[in-house]
Amino acid sequence: MCSFTLFAQQASDIPQLKNQLLDAKTSAEKIILLNKIALAYSKNDFDNTFSYANQAISLAEKVGSLSGRANGYFAQAQYYFNKADGDKALPLYFEAQQLFKKTDDKEEYAKVLTGIGKCYISMTKYEKAITYIEDAVSIYKSLKIERGLVANYNQLGIAYNLIGKKDIAIDYLVSALKINSTLKDQSGLVPLQINIGRLYWEIGQADQAKQYFLAAIQKADEKGDQINKAISLLNLSNIYVDQKQYDKAVSLIEDAALVFDKLALKMGLVSAYNNLGAIKIRQEKYKESIPDLKKALSFTDKNDKTGVVLAQQNIGYAYTMLNNYDEATKWFDLGETEIASGGVTPYAKGELYKNLAFLDSLKGDFKKALDAKNKFYTLSNTQLNDKISKQINEINTKYETSKKEAQISLLNKENDIKALQLSNSSLEISKNKFLLNQQQQQLTINGLELVNKNQIVANQQLDAKQKAQSIKNLEKQTKIQNLEITNRGLALQQRNYTISAILFAFVAVGGFSFSYYKRQQLKQENRLQAEIFKQQEVATKAVFDGEQQERIRIARDLHDSIGQMLSVVKMNLSSSQDSDAPTLQLVDKTIAEVRNISHNLIPEELNFGLFNALEEICDKINTAGDTKVFFEVADEVRQISFTKQNELSIYRIVQEVLGNMIKHAKASEIRMDIERQLNNIVLSIKDNGQGFDTSKINDSKGLGWKNINARVHLLDGKMNVQSERLSGTKIEISIPG
């Protein structure tokens, strides 16, 4: 997981801060503004960062401001942190910590603890990082500063994920997301979206990961946050790599690298160039991948052991695929040395052991390959990923629930206000009624004797109304109770629906996990089968090369040894007085037969080069008179030197093709051209014969086409045959060279 959340001011704030500094009247105001300017420069400007910070420290010493000095050291520490130089950043953080410890400003003290924790994460000292960040969390909780809790929960999520405790990591990220949804300031949202998207990607849920990364890019764009936008682009590229959309992935990585290079963020450049190298490895461009990977290694800080190991194992794998096993072993050994020193994430370890097992199996050291594979499987904890998959799927539910709870709380407050207003209105009405009753009572007392009987009747009527009102109140209470019973039934029904949905989600996740496992198993089997076919092909080519060399040796032995000995026998017989003419004829026939056998094994014309031999074939055909062969060779092709085995294979291919065209196609003209196209030698032979059905080549019972195909295949070449009845035939053979 990558997160570069900074405490620094934005660079765009600098002009305004400098104007405020000119207007500042007190030393306290100047110290605060100097430190803010230094912090704004801390992303990439050493001279200005240290110049303004030192001015703040010097002025703070004069007026006795501990916090002023502490913030100056903090700004300088932030510069080194942004440059991924933890060794220089930590002493300055500790200096700021000691000074803030002597003040009563707990929030500033917590800020420094967070900085130290993040610095330890960048140095891969995750346990130390967790200790400092948890101390900062305790302070922010006591101060009820939710913004600080969001940032530190996010950092704890990063740290626990990097040590492989993904279940704890997701708990912290969910807590951070829940708190952040209640804040007006959503500045902590982008890092959270990046880290949650990263977790989705790590457990294979690419669609959900993509949604979070795209949302992070949009939010970062709105806020002008170039660093987190670049980090989001880098993470999004991983999804396109998995989908084999390499052009999209490379474009995103290059955009991210421009930002990292502009801000001189080494950690970002390491990831960018490492990913570019990894993409070229996936495209089987192993040689081209090595410069990018070594460039990533050159930017890697010595404390970033995970980045170092990822680059080293990628280089080792590239050399493995180039069959340079000694160089590959050297890079894997360097990676294992880094792992032994500690501070490397489980993911980086697993990648190294997986590729090391592949190298050892190619070298034939199956015991070492098995040991490395076992280490890889130990680091791949499937059960934990299943648990995280279930937890992370609850993120959106918890996030939406937290928003609804906030809305309900707001509605309750509004209802309370309305209830108070209604209560006030009721009190006012009661007061008016009370005054009215007093007046009525006074009038009643004055005319009591006159209206005594009427009053008694009125009292009786009043009692009757009160009873009727009581009955109505009882009916209302009964209706309210019935509504409460109905609501409880609905709540129970809703709860049952929720439980059913959760059970269905668990079953779906289990099916997905089993399907993913089977796909991975099938991929491994296909890779193994491909490797077996590759080894068989290498073995077949070696046998063919050996056969060719043996034919060359036998031909030379027949010509140079037996042929010369027969010539000596003939000379001796010719000089002998007892020489017999039939015997001399028999010796001549034997010499001719030896030459024929030697020529069949390797034509004598090849002693003067491949192209001279091909011209000789064409001359012989032209001399026969029935068919004309036009032969041209490009000048740059004539400069190419072939091995004897390859010369003989090409000669036999041409010999077989020309023979077929003369014998079966009944061609009167044949044109043969040899030229260079990119990294290939292209041999094109075209006739004006009667043509044939190319779909029946594979069904041919003769050895001609089979021999041609076999020789082209063993030269790592490709053959394309185009032919139609009565329209001639064109055969194009492409050979690496």
C-alpha positions in Angstrom: 0.0 0.0 0.0 1.2 3.5 -0.8 0.2 6.6 1.0 2.1 9.9 1.1 -0.3 12.1 3.2 1.7 15.1 4.3 1.3 17.7 7.0 2.9 20.3 4.8 1.4 23.5 3.5 0.6 23.6 -0.2 3.2 25.2 -2.4 0.5 27.5 -3.8 0.2 29.1 -0.3 3.8 30.4 -0.3 3.2 33.9 -1.9 0.3 34.7 0.5 2.4 33.5 3.5 5.4 35.7 2.4 3.1 38.7 2.2 1.7 38.0 5.7 5.3 37.7 6.9 6.1 41.2 5.7 3.1 42.6 7.6 3.8 40.6 10.8 4.5 42.8 13.8 5.3 40.4 16.7 8.0 37.8 17.0 5.4 35.1 17.6 3.6 35.8 14.3 6.9 35.8 12.4 8.0 32.5 13.9 4.6 30.8 12.9 4.8 32.2 9.4 8.5 31.3 8.9 7.7 27.7 9.9 4.7 27.5 7.6 6.8 28.7 4.6 9.5 26.2 5.5 6.9 23.4 5.6 5.5 24.4 2.2 9.0 24.2 0.7 9.7 20.8 2.4 8.4 18.8 -0.5 11.4 19.4 -2.8 13.4 22.6 -2.0 16.2 22.0 0.4 17.7 25.6 0.4 14.4 27.4 1.2 13.2 24.8 3.7 16.3 25.0 5.8 16.7 28.8 5.3 13.2 29.7 6.6 13.3 26.9 9.3 16.6 28.2 10.6 15.3 31.7 10.8 12.3 30.5 12.8 14.6 28.5 15.1 17.0 31.4 15.7 14.1 33.9 16.4 12.4 31.3 18.7 15.6 30.9 20.7 15.8 34.7 21.3 12.3 34.9 22.6 12.3 31.5 24.3 9.6 29.8 22.2 9.9 26.0 22.5 7.1 25.3 20.0 8.7 27.7 17.5 12.0 25.8 17.6 10.1 22.4 17.5 8.1 23.3 14.4 11.4 24.4 12.7 13.0 21.0 13.3 9.7 19.4 12.2 9.8 21.2 8.8 13.4 20.1 8.2 12.5 16.5 9.2 9.6 16.6 6.7 12.0 17.5 3.9 14.2 14.4 4.5 11.0 12.3 4.9 9.8 13.4 1.5 13.2 12.5 0.1 12.9 9.0 1.6 16.0 9.6 3.8 14.8 8.3 7.1 18.2 8.3 8.7 18.4 12.1 8.5 14.7 12.7 9.2 14.5 10.8 12.5 17.0 12.8 14.6 15.1 16.0 13.6 11.8 14.4 14.5 13.1 13.4 17.9 14.5 16.9 18.5 11.0 18.3 17.8 9.4 15.6 20.0 11.6 16.5 23.0 10.8 20.2 22.7 7.0 19.7 22.3 7.1 17.3 25.3 8.1 20.3 27.4 5.1 22.3 26.3 1.4 21.8 27.0 0.5 21.5 23.3 -0.7 17.9 23.1 -2.0 18.2 19.5 1.4 19.4 18.2 3.1 16.6 20.2 0.8 14.0 18.6 1.6 15.5 15.2 5.3 14.7 15.7 4.5 11.2 16.9 2.6 10.6 13.7 5.5 11.9 11.6 7.9 9.5 13.4 5.5 6.6 12.8 5.2 7.4 9.1 9.0 7.7 8.8 9.4 4.2 10.4 6.9 2.8 7.9 9.1 4.2 5.0 12.1 2.6 6.6 10.1 -0.8 6.8 10.3 -0.8 10.6 6.6 -1.4 11.0 6.5 -2.5 14.7 8.2 0.7 15.8 5.9 2.7 13.5 2.8 1.1 15.1 4.0 2.0 18.6 4.4 5.7 17.8 1.1 6.0 15.8 -0.9 4.3 18.6 0.5 6.8 21.1 -0.7 9.6 18.7 -4.1 8.0 18.5 -4.5 8.0 22.3 -3.8 11.7 22.4 -6.2 12.5 19.5 -8.9 10.4 21.2 -8.4 12.4 24.5 -8.6 15.7 22.6 -11.6 14.4 20.5 -9.8 15.5 17.3 -11.4 13.3 14.7 -9.3 14.5 11.7 -6.2 13.3 13.5 -7.8 9.9 14.2 -8.7 9.5 10.5 -5.1 10.1 9.4 -3.6 7.8 12.1 -6.1 5.0 11.6 -5.1 5.2 7.9 -1.4 4.8 8.7 -2.1 1.9 11.1 -4.0 0.2 8.2 -0.9 0.7 6.0 1.5 -0.7 8.6 -0.6 -3.8 9.5 -1.2 -4.6 5.8 2.6 -4.4 5.1 3.3 -7.0 7.9 0.6 -9.3 6.5 -2.1 -8.7 9.2 -4.8 -7.7 6.7 -7.7 -8.4 9.1 -6.4 -5.8 11.5 -5.6 -3.4 8.7 -9.1 -3.5 7.3 -10.6 -2.8 10.8 -8.6 0.4 11.0 -9.4 1.5 7.5 -13.1 0.9 8.1 -13.0 2.9 11.3 -11.2 5.8 9.5 -13.8 5.8 6.7 -16.6 5.9 9.2 -15.2 8.9 11.1 -14.2 10.7 7.9 -17.8 10.5 6.6 -19.0 12.7 9.5 -16.4 15.4 8.8 -16.9 18.5 6.8 -13.2 18.5 5.8 -12.8 15.4 3.5 -9.0 15.9 3.1 -8.3 12.4 4.5 -10.7 10.7 2.0 -8.2 10.2 -0.9 -5.5 8.2 1.0 -8.3 6.0 2.4 -9.7 5.4 -1.1 -6.3 4.4 -2.3 -5.6 2.0 0.5 -9.0 0.3 0.4 -8.6 0.0 -3.4 -5.2 -1.5 -2.8 -6.7 -4.1 -0.5 -9.4 -5.0 -3.0 -6.7 -5.5 -5.7 -4.5 -7.7 -3.4 -7.3 -10.1 -2.8 -8.3 -10.3 -6.5 -11.4 -8.1 -6.6 -10.3 -5.8 -9.5 -13.7 -4.2 -10.3 -14.1 -2.8 -6.8 -10.4 -1.7 -6.6 -10.8 0.1 -9.9 -13.9 2.1 -8.6 -11.9 3.3 -5.5 -8.8 4.3 -7.6 -10.9 6.2 -10.1 -12.8 8.0 -7.2 -9.4 8.8 -5.6 -8.1 10.3 -8.9 -11.3 12.5 -9.3 -11.1 13.7 -5.7 -7.3 14.4 -5.9 -7.9 16.4 -9.2 -10.6 18.5 -7.4 -8.2 19.3 -4.6 -5.1 19.8 -6.8 -3.4 16.9 -4.9 -0.8 15.8 -7.5 1.0 13.3 -5.2 -2.0 11.2 -4.3 -3.3 11.5 -7.9 0.1 10.0 -9.1 -0.2 7.2 -6.5 -3.7 6.4 -7.6 -2.6 6.3 -11.3 0.2 3.9 -10.3 -2.2 1.6 -8.4 -4.7 1.7 -11.3 -2.1 0.6 -13.7 -1.7 -2.7 -11.8 -5.3 -3.6 -12.7 -4.7 -3.0 -16.5 -1.5 -5.1 -16.2 -3.5 -8.0 -14.8 -6.0 -7.5 -17.7 -3.0 -7.5 -20.1 -3.9 -4.0 -21.3 -0.2 -3.1 -21.2 -0.4 0.1 -23.3 -3.0 1.7 -20.9 -0.9 0.6 -17.9 2.4 2.1 -19.3 0.6 5.4 -20.1 -0.7 5.6 -16.5 2.8 4.8 -15.0 4.5 7.3 -17.2 2.1 10.1 -16.1 2.7 9.1 -12.5 6.5 9.1 -13.0 6.4 12.7 -14.3 4.9 13.8 -11.1 7.3 11.8 -8.9 10.2 13.1 -10.9 9.0 16.7 -10.7 8.7 16.4 -6.9 11.8 14.3 -6.6 9.9 11.5 -4.7 12.2 8.5 -4.9 9.7 6.1 -3.4 7.3 6.8 -6.3 10.1 6.5 -8.9 11.1 3.1 -7.5 7.5 1.8 -7.9 7.1 3.4 -11.4 10.3 1.9 -12.9 9.8 -1.4 -11.2 6.3 -1.7 -12.7 7.6 -0.7 -16.2 10.2 -3.5 -15.9 7.6 -6.0 -14.7 5.3 -5.2 -17.7 8.2 -5.8 -20.1 8.8 -9.2 -18.4 5.1 -10.0 -18.9 5.5 -9.1 -22.6 8.6 -11.5 -22.6 10.8 -8.5 -23.4 13.3 -9.8 -20.8 16.4 -8.0 -22.1 14.6 -4.7 -22.4 13.2 -5.0 -18.8 16.6 -5.1 -17.1 17.5 -1.4 -17.6 14.2 -0.2 -16.1 14.6 -2.6 -13.1 18.1 -1.4 -12.4 17.0 2.2 -12.7 14.3 1.4 -10.0 17.1 -0.1 -7.9 19.2 3.1 -8.3 16.4 5.2 -6.8 15.7 2.8 -3.9 16.6 4.0 -0.5 18.7 1.5 1.5 16.0 1.4 4.2 13.3 0.4 1.6 14.2 -3.2 1.7 10.9 -4.3 0.2 11.5 -2.1 -2.9 15.1 -3.4 -3.1 13.9 -7.1 -3.0 11.1 -6.6 -5.6 13.6 -5.0 -8.0 16.3 -7.7 -7.4 13.9 -10.7 -7.8 12.5 -9.1 -11.0 16.0 -8.8 -12.4 16.7 -12.4 -11.4 13.6 -13.6 -13.2 14.5 -11.7 -16.3 18.0 -13.3 -16.4 16.3 -16.7 -15.8 14.2 -16.3 -18.9 17.3 -15.3 -20.9 18.8 -18.6 -19.8 21.6 -16.7 -17.9 21.3 -18.8 -14.8 24.5 -17.6 -13.1 23.5 -14.0 -13.3 20.0 -14.9 -12.2 21.3 -16.8 -9.2 23.5 -13.8 -8.2 20.4 -11.5 -8.0 18.3 -13.9 -6.1 21.1 -14.4 -3.6 21.2 -10.6 -3.1 17.4 -10.7 -2.5 17.7 -13.5 0.1 20.4 -11.5 1.9 18.0 -8.5 2.2 15.2 -10.8 3.5 17.5 -12.3 6.1 18.2 -8.7 7.5 14.5 -8.2 8.1 12.0 -5.5 7.2 10.7 -7.1 4.0 6.9 -7.5 3.4 5.4 -11.0 2.9 4.4 -10.1 -0.6 8.0 -9.3 -1.7 9.3 -12.4 0.0 6.7 -14.6 -1.7 7.5 -13.2 -5.2 11.2 -13.9 -4.7 10.7 -17.5 -3.5 8.2 -18.2 -6.3 10.6 -17.1 -9.0 13.6 -18.8 -7.2 11.7 -22.1 -7.3 11.3 -21.8 -11.0 15.0 -21.1 -11.5 16.1 -24.1 -9.4 13.7 -26.4 -11.3 15.2 -25.2 -14.6 18.7 -25.9 -13.2 17.6 -29.4 -12.2 18.0 -28.7 -8.4 14.5 -30.0 -7.5 15.2 -30.1 -3.7 16.0 -26.4 -3.6 13.1 -25.7 -5.9 10.8 -27.6 -3.5 12.2 -25.7 -0.5 11.6 -22.3 -2.2 8.1 -23.3 -3.3 7.2 -24.3 0.3 8.4 -20.9 1.6 6.2 -19.3 -1.1 3.1 -21.3 -0.1 3.7 -20.5 3.6 3.6 -16.8 2.8 0.4 -17.2 0.7 -2.3 -17.4 3.4 -5.6 -18.2 1.5 -7.7 -18.4 4.6 -6.7 -14.9 5.7 -7.6 -13.5 2.3 -11.0 -15.2 2.5 -11.5 -13.5 5.9 -10.4 -10.1 4.5 -12.7 -10.6 1.5 -15.7 -11.0 3.8 -14.6 -8.0 5.9 -13.8 -5.7 3.0 -17.2 -6.4 1.4 -18.8 -4.9 4.5 -17.0 -1.5 4.0 -19.7 0.0 1.8 -22.4 -1.2 4.1 -20.7 0.3 7.1 -20.0 3.5 5.3 -23.6 3.9 4.1 -24.8 2.9 7.6 -22.7 5.6 9.2 -24.1 8.2 6.8 -27.7 7.1 7.6 -27.0 7.2 11.3 -25.7 10.8 10.9 -28.9 11.7 9.0 -31.1 10.1 11.6 -29.3 12.0 14.3 -29.9 15.2 12.5 -33.6 14.4 12.0 -33.9 13.6 15.7 -32.4 17.0 16.6 -34.9 18.7 14.3 -37.8 16.8 15.8 -36.6 17.8 19.3 -36.6 21.4 18.3 -40.1 21.1 16.9 -41.2 19.4 20.0 -39.8 22.2 22.1 -41.5 24.8 19.9 -44.8 22.9 20.2 -44.4 22.6 24.0 -43.8 26.4 24.2 -47.0 27.0 22.1 -48.9 24.7 24.5 -47.7 26.6 27.5 -48.7 29.9 26.0 -52.2 28.5 25.3 -52.4 27.2 28.8 -51.4 30.5 30.2 -54.1 32.3 28.1 -56.6 29.8 29.2 -55.6 30.3 32.8 -56.1 34.0 32.5 -59.4 33.5 30.8 -60.5 31.1 33.5 -59.6 33.6 36.2 -61.8 36.2 34.5 -64.6 33.7 34.1 -64.3 32.6 37.8 -64.5 36.3 38.8 -67.7 36.8 36.8 -69.1 33.5 38.1 -68.4 34.5 41.7 -70.2 37.9 41.1 -73.3 36.2 39.7 -73.1 33.0 41.7 -76.4 33.3 43.3 -78.2 34.3 40.1 -76.8 31.4 37.9 -76.3 28.7 40.6 -78.6 26.2 38.8 -77.0 27.0 35.4 -73.5 26.5 36.9 -74.5 23.0 38.2 -75.7 22.0 34.7 -72.5 23.5 33.1 -70.4 21.5 35.6 -72.2 18.3 34.7 -71.7 19.0 31.0 -68.0 19.7 31.6 -67.6 16.3 33.4 -69.2 14.6 30.5 -66.8 16.2 28.1 -63.8 15.3 30.2 -64.9 11.6 30.3 -65.3 11.7 26.5 -61.8 13.2 26.1 -60.4 10.4 28.4 -62.0 7.8 26.2 -60.5 9.4 23.1 -57.0 9.5 24.8 -57.3 5.8 25.7 -58.3 5.0 22.0 -55.2 7.0 20.8 -52.9 5.1 23.2 -54.3 1.8 21.9 -53.7 2.8 18.3 -50.1 3.9 19.2 -49.5 0.5 20.9 -50.8 -1.3 17.8 -48.5 0.7 15.6 -45.5 -0.1 17.8 -46.3 -3.8 17.5 -46.5 -3.5 13.7 -43.2 -1.6 13.6 -41.5 -4.4 15.6 -42.8 -7.0 13.2 -41.4 -5.0 10.3 -38.0 -4.6 12.0 -37.9 -8.4 12.6 -38.8 -9.0 9.0 -36.0 -6.6 7.9 -33.5 -8.3 10.1 -34.4 -11.7 8.6 -33.9 -10.2 5.1 -30.4 -8.8 6.2 -29.4 -12.2 7.6 -30.4 -14.0 4.3 -28.4 -11.4 2.3 -25.3 -11.9 4.4 -25.6 -15.8 4.0 -26.0 -15.4 0.3 -22.8 -13.1 0.2 -20.8 -15.7 2.1 -21.8 -18.4 -0.3 -21.0 -16.2 -3.4 -17.5 -15.3 -1.9 -16.8 -19.0 -1.3 -17.8 -19.9 -4.9 -15.6 -17.1 -6.2 -12.6 -18.2 -4.1 -13.0 -21.9 -5.3 -13.3 -20.8 -9.0 -10.2 -18.5 -8.6 -8.2 -21.4 -7.1 -9.1 -23.8 -9.9 -8.2 -21.1 -12.5 -4.8 -20.6 -10.9 -4.2 -24.4 -10.7 -5.1 -24.7 -14.4 -2.7 -21.9 -15.3 0.1 -23.6 -13.4 -0.6 -26.9 -15.3 -0.6 -25.1 -18.7 2.7 -23.4 -17.9 4.3 -26.7 -16.9 3.0 -28.4 -20.1 4.4 -25.5 -22.2 7.8 -25.8 -20.5 7.8 -29.6 -21.2 7.0 -28.9 -24.9 9.8 -26.3 -25.0 12.3 -28.7 -23.5 11.3 -31.4 -26.0 11.7 -28.9 -28.8 15.2 -28.0 -27.6 16.1 -31.7 -27.4 14.8 -32.3 -30.9 16.8 -29.4 -32.2 19.9 -30.7 -30.5 19.5 -34.1 -32.1 19.0 -32.5 -35.5 22.1 -30.3 -35.0 24.1 -33.4 -34.0 22.8 -35.3 -37.0 23.8 -32.5 -39.3 27.3 -32.2 -37.8 27.7 -36.0 -38.1 26.7 -35.9 -41.8 29.2 -33.2 -42.4 32.0 -35.2 -40.6 31.1 -38.4 -42.5 31.1 -36.5 -45.9 34.5 -34.9 -45.2 35.9 -38.3 -44.1 34.6 -40.0 -47.2 36.0 -37.2 -49.4 39.3 -36.5 -47.7 40.2 -40.0 -46.5 38.6 -42.8 -48.5 38.5 -40.7 -51.7 42.3 -39.9 -51.4 43.1 -43.5 -50.6 41.2 -44.7 -53.7 43.1 -42.1 -55.8 46.4 -43.5 -54.5 45.3 -47.1 -55.4 44.4 -45.9 -58.9 47.8 -44.2 -59.3 49.6 -47.4 -58.1 47.6 -49.6 -60.5 48.2 -47.2 -63.4 52.0 -47.3 -62.8 52.1 -51.0 -62.4 53.1 -53.1 -65.4 50.5 -55.8 -64.4 47.7 -53.3 -64.2 44.3 -54.6 -65.3 41.9 -52.4 -67.2 38.7 -53.8 -65.5 40.3 -53.3 -62.1 41.0 -49.6 -63.0 37.4 -49.2 -64.2 36.1 -50.7 -60.9 38.3 -48.2 -58.9 37.0 -45.3 -61.0 33.4 -46.4 -60.3 34.2 -46.7 -56.6 35.7 -43.2 -56.5 32.6 -41.8 -58.3 30.3 -43.6 -55.8 32.2 -42.2 -52.8 31.8 -38.7 -54.3 28.1 -39.2 -54.8 27.6 -40.4 -51.2 29.7 -37.4 -49.9 27.7 -35.0 -52.1 24.4 -36.4 -50.8 25.6 -35.9 -47.2 26.9 -32.4 -47.8 27.1 -30.8 -51.3 30.5 -29.8 -52.4 29.1 -26.4 -53.6 28.6 -25.5 -49.9 32.4 -25.3 -49.5 32.2 -22.0 -51.4 29.3 -20.6 -49.3 25.5 -21.0 -49.2 24.7 -18.4 -51.9 27.2 -19.9 -54.3 25.7 -23.3 -53.7 22.2 -22.0 -54.4 23.4 -20.2 -57.6 24.9 -23.6 -58.6 21.5 -25.3 -58.2 19.8 -22.6 -60.3 22.5 -22.9 -63.0 22.0 -26.6 -63.3 18.2 -26.2 -63.7 18.7 -23.5 -66.3 21.2 -25.7 -68.2 18.5 -28.4 -68.4 16.5 -25.9 -70.5 12.9 -26.8 -69.5 12.6 -24.4 -66.6 14.2 -21.0 -66.0 15.2 -19.9 -62.5 15.8 -16.2 -61.7 17.8 -15.8 -58.4 18.6 -12.6 -56.5 20.2 -12.0 -53.1 20.2 -8.7 -51.4 23.7 -7.3 -50.7 23.1 -7.0 -46.9 22.1 -10.7 -46.8 25.4 -11.8 -48.5 27.3 -10.4 -45.5 25.5 -12.7 -43.1 27.5 -15.8 -41.9 25.6 -19.0 -41.2 26.7 -22.1 -39.4 27.4 -25.2 -41.5 24.3 -26.9 -40.0 22.0 -24.0 -41.0 23.6 -23.6 -44.5 22.9 -27.3 -45.2 19.3 -27.0 -43.8 18.6 -24.0 -46.0 20.2 -25.7 -49.1 18.0 -28.8 -48.6 14.9 -26.7 -48.2 15.5 -24.8 -51.4 16.5 -28.0 -53.2 13.3 -29.7 -52.1 11.1 -26.7 -53.0 12.6 -26.3 -56.5 12.3 -30.0 -57.1 8.6 -29.9 -56.2 8.0 -26.9 -58.5 9.7 -28.6 -61.4 8.4 -32.1 -60.9 4.8 -31.5 -59.7 3.9 -27.8 -60.6 5.4 -28.1 -64.1 6.6 -24.5 -63.9 8.4 -22.8 -66.8 9.6 -19.9 -64.7 10.7 -19.7 -61.0 11.7 -16.6 -59.2 13.7 -16.9 -55.9 14.6 -13.8 -53.8 16.4 -13.6 -50.5 16.2 -10.3 -48.5 16.4 -9.0 -44.9 13.2 -7.8 -43.1 13.8 -6.4 -39.6 15.6 -9.2 -37.7 14.6 -12.0 -40.2 16.0 -13.5 -43.4 13.0 -13.9 -45.8 13.3 -16.5 -48.6 10.6 -16.0 -51.3 10.2 -18.7 -54.1 7.4 -18.1 -56.7 6.5 -20.2 -59.8 4.0 -19.9 -62.7 2.9 -23.5 -62.4 -0.4 -25.2 -62.2 -0.8 -24.7 -58.4 -2.4 -26.9 -55.8 -4.8 -27.1 -52.8 -2.7 -25.8 -49.8 -5.3 -27.3 -47.3 -4.0 -30.8 -48.2 -0.3 -30.1 -47.3 -0.8 -31.7 -43.8 -2.4 -34.8 -45.4 0.5 -35.3 -47.8 1.9 -38.9 -47.6 5.2 -38.1 -49.1 8.3 -37.0 -47.2 8.9 -33.7 -49.2 6.6 -31.3 -47.3 7.3 -33.1 -44.0 11.1 -32.6 -44.5 10.6 -28.9 -45.5 8.4 -28.2 -42.4 10.7 -30.0 -40.1 13.8 -28.1 -41.3 12.0 -24.7 -41.1 10.7 -25.5 -37.6 14.2 -26.5 -36.4 15.6 -23.2 -37.8 13.0 -21.4 -35.6 11.5 -20.2 -38.8 8.0 -19.7 -40.2 6.6 -20.8 -43.7 3.6 -19.3 -45.6 2.4 -21.1 -48.7 0.0 -19.4 -51.1 -1.3 -21.3 -54.1 -4.4 -21.6 -56.4 -5.2 -23.9 -59.3 -3.6 -22.6 -62.6 -2.3 -19.4 -60.8 1.1 -20.6 -59.5 2.5 -21.0 -56.1 4.4 -18.7 -53.7 6.3 -20.0 -50.8 7.7 -17.5 -48.2 10.1 -18.7 -45.5 11.1 -16.4 -42.6 14.2 -17.4 -40.6 15.7 -15.4 -37.6 19.1 -14.1 -38.5 
